[in-house]
Amino acid sequence: MMAYLLGKRETRHFGIGVVNASLTTGIRPLLEQYSSIYGRCETQTAGKNEIAVSVRRRPPSLRRRRRFEVAVNGRVQFEPLRFDELLPYIEWSLNWEVPRVMPQYLQLHACSMELDGAGVIFPGASGAGKSTLTLGFLTRGWRYLCDEFALVHADTLQLHPYPRAICIKRAGFAAVEALGIAVSKGRHHLKGAKGYVSFISPTDVRADAVGRPCPIRYVIFPKFEAGAAPELRPITRSEAAFQLHYVCFNLLRCRAVGLDVIAGLIRGAACYRLTTGDLRATCALVEQTIRRDNREMAQTA
């Protein structure tokens, strides 16, 4: 274990959709892990508004055990004790920094996907099943923007890609493997109270998985209920807007008035509450509903 700690520090740059990041560390296995997930995003030079993450191993002292140090743009954010915690802390560091360095985007806690050029967001707190739904839709040909965030440009109201690795908790491994995606035998990481998780690159599911900027046409609030039959229930745009402000990370730090951005993006969207149970049936129901709505709109246009 000590041999890799003596390696020369190296910096690698990544363009993860609209988010530019770099990782600097001398911990060779960490660089290899990160590059195995984000190699498709690696760039030769730093991008605009790059979020610089550095990781090092601190020596032990009389007062402290040996630990790692995760810093973001020069500020120490986390001091994890274990190597298998590092990747989740790097992901957290990036996510927390996005609202500060990219105020032109409203940042919502939501899975965001693209189907036939239409943006679909699934807002919700942790445990709503967003990441598992993401993989279910990917296997059906949808395009991926992000499993944790909807980045909405304040001026254009377009939904933009931040195709970070999809994080699956151990409780969701079986449902994901039923889709033909191997997770239980892969590398696992400890993510705080969530326990062990696995990170899956969207392009490992499908080479053309990553979507493009698109308008938001659907806002669907999921809630997982084990064994429940999937159900979509329409809600008003005002109810959806009220709920969205609860899952906004930078309502007061966005370049525009956050509530105005929410009102604008919701104006052209159909809004639903979704009860999720069986993954395949849930994905089929949502897809059928969207395609039906699109046909009806085309006929009345």
Backbone torsions as a table, in degrees:
resi	resn	phi	psi	omega
1	MET	NA	-35.1	-176.5
2	MET	-71.4	-28.0	-174.2
3	ALA	-57.8	-42.3	-175.5
4	TYR	-75.4	-15.8	179.6
5	LEU	-72.9	-15.3	-176.4
6	LEU	-93.4	3.4	-177.2
7	GLY	-68.9	158.4	178.5
8	LYS	-71.6	138.0	178.8
9	ARG	-66.4	138.0	-176.2
10	GLU	-135.7	144.7	178.3
11	THR	-114.0	132.0	174.3
12	ARG	-124.7	141.8	-175.8
13	HIS	-108.9	146.2	-176.7
14	PHE	-140.7	138.5	172.2
15	GLY	-110.3	95.6	-175.3
16	ILE	-94.3	85.2	-171.6
17	GLY	63.6	-126.4	-179.7
18	VAL	-86.2	-0.3	-179.2
19	VAL	-102.7	121.3	176.8
20	ASN	-100.2	134.8	-175.6
21	ALA	-144.6	159.5	171.7
22	SER	-136.9	152.7	176.5
23	LEU	-126.2	124.2	177.5
24	THR	-118.2	123.5	178.9
25	THR	-165.0	157.4	172.1
26	GLY	-102.4	7.1	-178.6
27	ILE	-89.3	96.6	-172.3
28	ARG	-57.2	-45.2	179.1
29	PRO	-60.6	-31.7	179.1
30	LEU	-69.0	-43.7	176.6
31	LEU	-60.0	-40.8	-179.7
32	GLU	-66.6	-41.0	178.0
33	GLN	-62.3	-47.4	-176.8
34	TYR	-64.6	-42.4	-180.0
35	SER	-69.3	-28.2	177.8
36	SER	-66.9	-27.2	179.2
37	ILE	-91.0	-40.2	-172.8
38	TYR	-113.6	16.9	-179.9
39	GLY	-56.2	-33.7	179.8
40	ARG	-64.5	-19.2	-175.7
41	CYS	-101.6	-1.0	-172.8
42	GLU	-68.0	138.3	178.9
43	THR	-124.5	165.4	-178.0
44	GLN	-84.9	-26.0	-176.6
45	THR	-132.3	167.8	-180.0
46	ALA	-69.8	143.6	177.2
47	GLY	-95.9	173.3	180.0
48	LYS	-63.8	139.1	178.5
49	ASN	53.9	41.2	-176.5
50	GLU	-65.3	137.3	174.6
51	ILE	-94.3	114.0	-174.3
52	ALA	-97.1	115.3	178.0
53	VAL	-107.5	133.1	175.0
54	SER	-128.6	143.9	-178.5
55	VAL	-130.9	131.5	175.4
56	ARG	-141.8	164.6	178.1
57	ARG	-101.3	121.3	178.6
58	ARG	-84.1	143.0	176.1
59	PRO	-72.3	154.9	177.9
60	PRO	-71.0	157.9	175.4
61	SER	-136.2	178.9	178.9
62	LEU	-65.7	-27.1	-176.2
63	ARG	-97.8	-21.8	-173.6
64	ARG	-131.4	146.2	171.7
65	ARG	-73.3	162.3	173.5
66	ARG	-61.2	133.2	-177.7
67	ARG	-148.7	170.1	176.3
68	PHE	-96.8	164.6	179.4
69	GLU	-134.9	123.1	178.8
70	VAL	-111.5	116.9	-178.6
71	ALA	-116.0	146.9	179.2
72	VAL	-125.6	121.0	-177.9
73	ASN	47.9	42.8	175.0
74	GLY	87.1	-4.7	-179.0
75	ARG	-108.1	127.0	178.3
76	VAL	-69.9	123.6	-177.9
77	GLN	-105.8	-38.5	-174.2
78	PHE	-140.5	152.3	176.0
79	GLU	-132.7	71.0	-179.4
80	PRO	-70.5	154.7	-179.9
81	LEU	-91.2	-25.4	-169.5
82	ARG	-116.5	146.8	178.4
83	PHE	-62.2	-39.1	-176.2
84	ASP	-74.3	0.4	172.9
85	GLU	-93.4	-11.2	-169.1
86	LEU	-65.7	-47.0	-177.5
87	LEU	-60.7	-45.8	175.5
88	PRO	-58.9	-37.6	179.8
89	TYR	-69.9	-33.6	174.4
90	ILE	-63.2	-44.5	178.7
91	GLU	-61.9	-45.3	177.8
92	TRP	-58.8	-43.9	-177.7
93	SER	-59.1	-44.8	178.6
94	LEU	-63.0	-46.6	-176.8
95	ASN	-60.7	-39.6	-178.7
96	TRP	-71.4	-26.7	-175.0
97	GLU	-87.1	-22.6	-176.7
98	VAL	-54.7	-47.8	-178.7
99	PRO	-61.3	-29.9	-177.5
100	ARG	-75.0	-43.5	-174.1
101	VAL	-92.0	-11.9	-178.1
102	MET	-130.6	62.7	-176.4
103	PRO	-69.7	-7.1	177.5
104	GLN	-74.8	-7.4	178.5
105	TYR	-112.7	135.0	166.6
106	LEU	-81.7	131.8	-174.1
107	GLN	-112.2	114.0	179.6
108	LEU	-108.9	145.3	175.8
109	HIS	-80.3	95.1	-173.3
110	ALA	-162.1	144.8	165.9
111	CYS	-71.9	137.0	179.3
112	SER	-129.2	131.6	-175.1
113	MET	-136.1	167.2	176.7
114	GLU	-128.2	132.2	175.2
115	LEU	-132.7	117.4	179.2
116	ASP	54.0	38.6	177.8
117	GLY	83.7	-2.1	-179.9
118	ALA	-101.8	132.7	176.9
119	GLY	-81.0	136.0	178.9
120	VAL	-128.4	124.4	177.3
121	ILE	-116.6	145.1	-179.4
122	PHE	-122.4	84.6	-177.7
123	PRO	-73.9	149.6	176.2
124	GLY	167.0	159.7	177.9
125	ALA	-76.3	171.0	176.5
126	SER	-58.5	140.5	-179.8
127	GLY	96.9	-3.3	180.0
128	ALA	-80.9	-7.5	177.9
129	GLY	88.6	22.0	-175.3
130	LYS	-63.5	-45.3	-175.6
131	SER	-68.7	-38.7	177.5
132	THR	-65.7	-41.0	175.4
133	LEU	-59.7	-40.8	179.8
134	THR	-54.4	-49.1	-178.8
135	LEU	-66.7	-36.4	176.8
136	GLY	-60.0	-44.0	179.1
137	PHE	-69.3	-36.5	178.7
138	LEU	-59.7	-39.2	-179.8
139	THR	-70.3	-11.7	179.0
140	ARG	-101.8	7.4	175.9
141	GLY	99.0	-0.6	175.7
142	TRP	-67.1	161.5	177.2
143	ARG	-108.2	146.4	-169.7
144	TYR	-98.3	135.2	171.9
145	LEU	-113.1	-47.6	175.9
146	CYS	-172.2	150.1	179.1
147	ASP	-97.2	-7.1	-176.8
148	GLU	-124.1	-23.5	-172.3
149	PHE	-136.1	144.9	166.0
150	ALA	-108.9	115.2	177.2
151	LEU	-98.9	111.2	-174.9
152	VAL	-110.4	119.3	-179.4
153	HIS	-67.6	129.7	-173.1
154	ALA	-65.7	-28.1	-177.4
155	ASP	-88.2	-44.4	-173.9
156	THR	-95.7	-15.9	-174.6
157	LEU	62.7	17.3	177.0
158	GLN	-80.1	145.5	175.6
159	LEU	-88.2	129.5	-173.7
160	HIS	-116.8	151.7	-177.0
161	PRO	-78.2	136.7	167.1
162	TYR	-135.1	74.8	-169.1
163	PRO	-78.8	64.2	176.8
164	ARG	-67.5	166.5	177.6
165	ALA	-62.3	141.8	-178.8
166	ILE	-82.5	122.7	-175.0
167	CYS	-97.4	118.5	-179.3
168	ILE	-113.7	124.1	176.8
169	LYS	-75.2	157.8	-176.2
170	ARG	-56.1	-35.0	-179.5
171	ALA	-63.0	-21.8	-179.1
172	GLY	-97.5	-0.2	-176.5
173	PHE	-57.9	-45.1	-175.3
174	ALA	-63.3	-43.0	-179.8
175	ALA	-64.2	-38.0	179.7
176	VAL	-70.5	-41.1	179.5
177	GLU	-67.2	-26.3	175.4
178	ALA	-66.0	-18.5	175.9
179	LEU	-86.2	-3.2	-178.6
180	GLY	91.7	15.2	-179.9
181	ILE	-108.2	117.2	-176.2
182	ALA	-77.7	127.3	176.1
183	VAL	-132.3	-35.4	-170.4
184	SER	-67.1	-24.2	-179.7
185	LYS	-100.7	3.7	-179.9
186	GLY	-86.2	-172.7	179.0
187	ARG	-76.1	132.1	-178.5
188	HIS	-113.1	153.9	-177.1
189	HIS	-133.7	148.9	-178.4
190	LEU	-92.1	119.8	-176.1
191	LYS	-119.4	75.1	174.9
192	GLY	52.2	-134.6	-177.1
193	ALA	-67.7	-16.4	179.4
194	LYS	-75.0	-12.4	-179.5
195	GLY	76.5	-150.6	-176.4
196	TYR	-79.6	137.9	-179.2
197	VAL	-132.9	165.8	174.4
198	SER	-125.9	140.5	177.6
199	PHE	-104.6	130.0	-176.9
200	ILE	-122.2	125.3	175.5
201	SER	-72.9	133.1	-179.6
202	PRO	-59.6	-31.7	-179.5
203	THR	-75.8	-9.7	170.8
204	ASP	-76.8	-21.3	176.4
205	VAL	-83.2	-44.3	180.0
206	ARG	-154.0	133.7	-175.7
207	ALA	-60.6	-32.9	-177.4
208	ASP	-102.4	34.0	-170.0
209	ALA	-71.8	-29.5	-169.9
210	VAL	-81.7	131.9	-177.8
211	GLY	-89.1	-177.1	-177.8
212	ARG	-118.0	167.4	175.4
213	PRO	-55.2	139.7	-175.8
214	CYS	-156.6	158.6	175.8
215	PRO	-74.6	149.6	178.1
216	ILE	-83.3	121.0	-179.1
217	ARG	-113.2	-18.1	-179.0
218	TYR	-139.8	136.8	172.7
219	VAL	-124.1	113.9	-172.2
220	ILE	-127.0	119.2	-177.8
221	PHE	-93.4	108.4	-177.3
222	PRO	-88.2	151.4	172.1
223	LYS	-143.1	121.9	-178.1
224	PHE	-84.5	131.4	173.1
225	GLU	-133.5	113.4	-176.5
226	ALA	-56.7	128.5	176.7
227	GLY	80.0	-2.6	-177.2
228	ALA	-77.7	147.8	172.6
229	ALA	-74.3	136.7	-178.5
230	PRO	-64.9	143.0	-179.0
231	GLU	-146.9	135.3	173.8
232	LEU	-110.7	124.4	180.0
233	ARG	-121.8	120.5	179.3
234	PRO	-62.4	143.8	173.8
235	ILE	-130.7	163.9	-179.3
236	THR	-75.3	158.7	177.5
237	ARG	-66.1	-33.4	179.6
238	SER	-66.3	-40.3	177.2
239	GLU	-64.8	-41.7	179.3
240	ALA	-63.5	-43.4	179.6
241	ALA	-61.9	-41.0	178.8
242	PHE	-61.3	-42.1	179.9
243	GLN	-70.9	-33.6	-177.8
244	LEU	-64.8	-32.6	-177.3
245	HIS	-67.8	-20.3	177.0
246	TYR	-73.9	-23.8	-176.3
247	VAL	-109.3	20.2	178.9
248	CYS	-95.6	126.9	-176.7
249	PHE	-83.8	-24.6	-174.7
250	ASN	-133.4	44.5	-177.4
251	LEU	-55.1	-38.2	-176.9
252	LEU	-100.5	-3.6	-177.8
253	ARG	-112.1	-1.1	177.6
254	CYS	-69.7	149.7	-178.2
255	ARG	-61.2	-34.8	175.1
256	ALA	-99.2	173.7	176.0
257	VAL	-68.7	119.0	-173.4
258	GLY	-56.0	-42.3	-179.4
259	LEU	-65.5	-32.1	177.0
260	ASP	-68.4	-38.3	178.0
261	VAL	-64.7	-44.0	177.9
262	ILE	-60.2	-44.6	179.9
263	ALA	-62.1	-39.4	-179.5
264	GLY	-68.2	-43.1	-177.2
265	LEU	-71.2	-29.8	-177.0
266	ILE	-79.8	-18.7	-174.0
267	ARG	-61.9	-34.6	-178.5
268	GLY	-105.7	20.6	-174.5
269	ALA	-115.7	146.2	167.8
270	ALA	-88.4	139.7	-170.7
271	CYS	-123.7	138.3	-176.3
272	TYR	-142.7	158.9	161.6
273	ARG	-106.4	138.5	-175.7
274	LEU	-122.4	123.8	169.1
275	THR	-93.1	122.3	-178.8
276	THR	-107.4	138.0	174.5
277	GLY	-135.7	-98.1	174.8
278	ASP	-65.0	128.4	-172.1
279	LEU	-65.0	-48.0	-177.5
280	ARG	-63.2	-44.2	-179.4
281	ALA	-65.2	-37.6	179.2
282	THR	-64.6	-47.3	-180.0
283	CYS	-61.9	-40.5	-179.9
284	ALA	-64.3	-42.0	-179.5
285	LEU	-62.3	-47.2	-178.7
286	VAL	-63.1	-45.8	-178.7
287	GLU	-63.3	-43.6	178.7
288	GLN	-61.8	-40.3	-179.6
289	THR	-64.5	-45.2	-178.6
290	ILE	-65.6	-44.0	-179.6
291	ARG	-66.4	-35.7	176.7
292	ARG	-64.6	-45.5	178.8
293	ASP	-60.6	-41.2	-179.5
294	ASN	-64.3	-39.8	177.9
295	ARG	-64.4	-42.0	-179.6
296	GLU	-64.7	-40.3	179.1
297	MET	-67.1	-37.3	179.4
298	ALA	-65.2	-36.2	-178.1
299	GLN	-71.6	-30.7	-177.5
300	THR	-91.8	-7.9	-177.7
301	ALA	-71.5	NA	NA
